[in-house]
C-alpha cells in the first residue's frame, strides 16, 4: 500500500516537479480550453481570447501567468502603431 505522504517525499527531481506543474495548470477548465485553442490555431493574441472567453482581463492575466510558469506558453509583447 502506498501512502500519500510517501508519494510527496518521492517527488524530488526536476522532471516530476515540472510534470506536476503542467498537470495542475491544465486541471483548470479555462486554462485547458486556452491550451486547446492555442494547439488548434497556433498563435493567438490576448484580444483573440477576449472574444472567445467571458473572463475579465485580470482573470485572463492570472491564467496566462500560470500557463507560462508551467512552461506551456511563451508570451511576447508587440507594439502596434495606428496611423
C-alpha positions in Angstrom: 0.0 0.0 0.0 1.3 3.5 -0.9 0.5 6.3 1.4 0.1 9.9 0.2 2.9 11.2 2.4 5.3 8.7 0.8 4.4 10.0 -2.6 5.1 13.6 -1.6 8.6 12.6 -0.4 9.3 10.8 -3.7 8.7 13.8 -5.9 12.1 15.4 -5.9 13.6 15.5 -9.3 13.0 18.4 -11.8 11.1 16.4 -14.3 8.5 15.2 -11.8 8.1 18.8 -10.4 7.6 20.1 -14.0 5.1 17.4 -14.8 3.1 18.3 -11.7 3.1 22.0 -12.7 1.7 21.1 -16.1 -1.0 18.8 -14.8 -2.1 21.4 -12.2 -2.1 24.1 -14.9 -4.3 22.0 -17.2 -6.5 20.9 -14.4 -8.4 24.2 -14.6 -11.2 24.2 -17.3 -10.4 27.7 -18.5 -6.7 27.0 -19.0 -7.5 23.7 -20.6 -9.7 25.5 -23.2 -7.0 28.1 -23.7 -4.4 25.5 -24.4 -6.7 23.6 -26.7 -7.3 26.8 -28.8 -3.6 27.5 -29.0 -2.9 24.0 -30.2 -5.7 24.2 -32.8 -5.0 27.8 -34.0 -1.3 28.2 -33.3 -0.7 31.7 -32.2 -3.3 33.9 -30.5 -3.3 37.3 -29.0 -4.9 38.4 -25.8 -7.5 40.2 -27.8 -8.4 36.9 -29.6 -9.1 35.3 -26.2 -11.3 38.3 -25.2 -13.8 37.4 -27.9 -13.8 33.7 -27.0 -14.0 33.7 -23.2 -16.1 35.7 -20.8 -13.2 36.1 -18.3 -12.2 39.5 -17.1 -8.7 40.9 -18.1 -7.3 40.3 -14.6 -8.6 36.7 -14.6 -7.1 36.1 -18.1 -3.8 37.5 -16.9 -3.8 35.2 -14.0 -4.4 32.2 -16.3 -1.6 33.3 -18.7 0.8 33.5 -15.8 0.1 30.0 -14.6 0.4 28.6 -18.1 3.7 30.5 -18.6 5.1 29.3 -15.2 4.3 25.8 -16.2 6.3 26.2 -19.4 3.3 25.7 -21.6 3.2 29.0 -23.3 5.6 31.9 -24.1 4.3 35.4 -24.4 5.7 38.3 -26.2 4.7 41.9 -26.3 4.2 43.5 -29.7 3.7 47.2 -30.1 1.5 48.4 -32.9 1.2 52.0 -34.0 -2.0 53.2 -35.6 -1.8 55.7 -38.5 
